[in-house]
Amino acid sequence: MPIELDRDIREQAVQSLQRYFTEHMEERIGNIQAGALLGFFLEEIGPVVYNLAVQDVQERLHARVSELDYECHETPFAYWAKAGKRG
């Protein structure tokens, strides 16, 4: 599943890559070069980040689902125990 960015997000990412090269590599990188580099990152490294995010969400969901027993548990056949306390 390829990772696609909205046009505005892609433009911001390209600008960020250009700024990074200017400030940290002391080298200018053009719009086309930055776009190609972004495309490479999305195709090559993006799936790793995506898979880690999915794994994190799965772990969180499993933790929440395991808590359902405690949060949503109702004791069956509790009428008589409650009735004994009343009268």
DOBA-578753 format. One record per residue: x, y, z of N, C-alpha, C in turn. Coordinates in steps of 0.05 Angstrom, whole numbers, plus 5000, padded with zeros to 4 digits. Layout:
N
  n_c1  n_c2  n_c3  ca_c1  ca_c2  ca_c3  c_c1  c_c2  c_c3
     X     Y     Z      X      Y      Z     X     Y     Z
...
//
This chain:
87
  n_c1  n_c2  n_c3  ca_c1  ca_c2  ca_c3  c_c1  c_c2  c_c3
  5017  4977  5000   5000   5000   5000  5018  5025  5000
  5019  5038  4978   5037   5062   4976  5026  5084  4995
  5045  5100  5005   5038   5122   5022  5036  5147  5005
  5013  5158  5005   5007   5183   4989  5003  5206  5008
  5014  5228  5001   5011   5253   5017  4993  5272  5002
  4976  5287  5016   4961   5308   5004  4980  5329  4992
  4971  5343  4972   4988   5362   4958  5001  5382  4977
  4985  5394  4995   4995   5414   5014  5016  5402  5032
  5011  5378  5042   5030   5365   5060  5056  5359  5045
  5053  5349  5020   5077   5343   5004  5094  5368  4999
  5081  5390  4993   5095   5416   4989  5110  5424  5015
  5097  5421  5037   5110   5428   5063  5134  5410  5068
  5131  5384  5062   5153   5366   5066  5177  5372  5047
  5171  5379  5022   5192   5387   5004  5207  5412  5014
  5192  5431  5023   5204   5456   5033  5221  5450  5058
  5211  5431  5075   5227   5424   5098  5253  5410  5091
  5252  5393  5071   5277   5380   5061  5296  5400  5050
  5286  5419  5035   5303   5440   5024  5316  5456  5046
  5301  5463  5066   5311   5478   5089  5332  5462  5104
  5327  5436  5108   5346   5419   5122  5373  5419  5107
  5372  5415  5081   5397   5415   5066  5412  5441  5068
  5397  5463  5067   5409   5489   5068  5422  5494  5096
  5409  5486  5117   5419   5492   5144  5438  5471  5155
  5435  5446  5147   5452   5425   5160  5472  5413  5141
  5467  5414  5115   5486   5403   5096  5502  5425  5082
  5494  5450  5088   5507   5473   5075  5507  5471  5045
  5484  5461  5035   5481   5456   5006  5452  5461  4999
  5448  5473  4977   5421   5478   4967  5411  5454  4951
  5386  5448  4954   5374   5426   4939  5349  5438  4926
  5345  5431  4901   5323   5442   4885  5296  5428  4892
  5275  5440  4882   5248   5430   4887  5245  5402  4876
  5255  5397  4852   5252   5371   4840  5269  5350  4855
  5293  5357  4863   5310   5339   4878  5297  5332  4905
  5287  5352  4918   5274   5348   4944  5249  5330  4941
  5234  5335  4920   5211   5318   4915  5218  5289  4909
  5240  5285  4894   5249   5258   4889  5259  5245  4914
  5273  5260  4931   5283   5248   4956  5260  5241  4974
  5240  5258  4975   5216   5252   4991  5202  5227  4981
  5200  5225  4954   5188   5201   4943  5203  5176  4950
  5230  5177  4950   5246   5155   4958  5241  5148  4987
  5241  5168  5005   5236   5163   5033  5209  5150  5038
  5189  5160  5024   5162   5149   5027  5160  5120  5018
  5174  5114  4996   5173   5087   4986  5191  5067  5001
  5214  5077  5009   5234   5059   5021  5231  5057  5052
  5227  5080  5065   5227   5080   5094  5198  5083  5105
  5181  5095  5090   5153   5100   5098  5139  5075  5108
  5142  5052  5094   5128   5028   5104  5138  5018  5131
  5163  5023  5138   5173   5015   5164  5159  5032  5186
  5157  5058  5181   5144   5076   5200  5115  5069  5202
  5102  5064  5179   5074   5057   5179  5069  5031  5195
  5085  5011  5190   5082   4985   5204  5086  4988  5234
  5105  5005  5242   5109   5009   5271  5084  5024  5283
  5073  5042  5268   5049   5056   5278  5026  5037  5281
  5022  5019  5261   5001   5000   5262  5005  4981  5286
  5030  4973  5290   5036   4955   5313  5030  4969  5339
  5037  4994  5341   5031   5010   5366  5001  5012  5371
  4986  5017  5350   4957   5018   5352  4945  4991  5361
  4955  4970  5349   4946   4943   5356  4951  4937  5386
  4974  4944  5395   4981   4940   5424  4962  4956  5442
  4957  4980  5434   4939   4997   5450  4910  4986  5450
  4901  4977  5426   4875   4966   5424  4872  4940  5440
  4892  4923  5439   4892   4898   5454  4891  4904  5484
  4905  4924  5493   4905   4932   5521  4877  4941  5529
  4865  4958  5512   4838   4968   5518  4817  4945  5518
  4819  4927  5499   4801   4905   5497  4803  4886  5521
  4828  4882  5530   4832   4865   5553  4820  4877  5579
  4816  4904  5579   4804   4917   5602  4774  4915  5602
  4762  4907  5579   4733   4906   5577  4721  4887  5598
  4735  4865  5603   4724   4846   5623  4719  4860  5650
  4737  4877  5658   4735   4891   5683  4715  4914  5682
  4715  4929  5661   4698   4952   5658  4669  4945  5653
  4665  4924  5638   4638   4918   5629  4627  4892  5640
  4639  4882  5661   4631   4856   5672  4607  4860  5691
  4587  4843  5687   4564   4843   5705  4562  4815  5717
  4559  4813  5743   4556   4788   5756  4529  4776  5750
  4528  4751  5740   4502   4739   5734  4489  4729  5760
  4463  4726  5759   4447   4715   5781  4452  4730  5807
  4452  4756  5805   4458   4773   5829  4432  4783  5842
  4410  4776  5831   4384   4786   5842  4381  4778  5872
  4385  4752  5878   4380   4743   5905  4400  4754  5925
  4425  4758  5916   4445   4770   5933  4437  4798  5941
  4426  4813  5922   4416   4840   5927  4391  4840  5943
  4373  4821  5937   4347   4819   5951  4352  4812  5980
  4372  4795  5986   4378   4788   6014  4386  4811  6030
  4399  4830  6018   4408   4854   6032  4385  4873  6038
  4364  4871  6021   4341   4889   6024  4323  4880  6047
  4320  4855  6049   4299   4847   6068  4307  4824  6083
//
